[in-house]
Amino acid sequence: MDLGIAGRKAIVCAASKGLGRASATSLARAGVDVLIVARGAETLEATAEAIRRETGGAVSTLAADVTTRDGRAAIVAARPDPDILVNNAGGPPAGDFHDWAEEDWHAAVEANMVAPIMLTKAVVDGMAARGFGRIVNITSGAVKAPIAVLGLSNGARSGLTGFMAGLARDMAAKGVVINNLLPGQFATDRIATMVNAEAARHGISQDESRRRMAAAIPVGRLGDPAEFGEVCAFLCSVQAAFLVGQNILLDGGKYPGTF
């Protein structure tokens, strides 16, 4: 399918690996000029080169921390007029809420709620003025079905979801489409955090923890990041213009509800 976004310009955050990298790869394959952002310059450059080889697309890099004001300012300075923004940041640590201090909550909210809101604020009016914009917020399946050991993520990302629900409706008539993409359990570095936390919680090995995790997913496996990237690219397409303010759960069928 031609997604109709060739030649558009994108910012993809936390894109040196995992789901951010997969999203950037799919956008580059669709002909989008992609700026990938992450904190580690060396890994970021290696990722950009790999995406260029795989897709033949235009990929530039910026080493910056999206969770800081200076980082966000650098991102906007590097690409002030994006057509597409993929908000993404590493999730806060897993654990027991009894162990989290107030500072842990502030850090989680800053990284996974405030940062994407502020970056959206910086670019959304320009998108509206040009009559086209796509914003995809990579959140978590925990927004739909909270996970006990990811309480920091549950709270911060749910706050972002609530805010974006209102903004999406406000911007829709201006050609700016905003949606949230909720990953379940994918084969990324992030899953190791959950594997370790669940292993410690239940007193089992990491291998057994991973096996149980995969067995609990109806498709019987962890997700492939490439699958996630393709859905992200579709949400940025011209075909997605009528898909507004939705929480797209990509979890292999694990969530058991009808709604």
C-alpha angles and dihedrals in degrees: 000000000000103000092201094231102103109138094023119127123236142186115208116187127210087014105147092094145352122022094346091056091047091051092049090049093053092047092049089050088054090057098260120147099235130201108197119202131196138137100250111073097193096051090042093055091048090051092049091052091049092051091048091052093047099044108018086229133141110263127171129178141221124185103215141130109243091197092068131070092235091050093052091047090053091050093052091045090053094047111015097165110044121165091199132038123187108192113206138149135167114273123248119261123283120241147102117317090225088069097051118099124209088260090060090057092048091051092049094049092046093051102037104030114018097040097056091043092053094046090048090050090054096056110022098083090053090052090051092049090053092046097237134079141143123196120183118185113202103213125150143272084242087078088068099034112018118225114216097221091049097058094136090054093043091058102040097044093046088057090052090049092054093050095046091050090066097040093050092059092045094053101038097091089053093061095258113127118196125188138157123233113207115200122204119197113329131176096259136120088264092066090064089068091056093043091054094045093050092045091054092044094053099031095241135126122272090245091054091046091054092046092052091047093055093043091056091060113086093226087056099234145065117270123266110237089223089064089055093049093054092053090048091052091050091053087056093050131104087244090064095062093112094046102093134169096351132149105223109201114206105182110125091258097300096132103085100201130105094221 
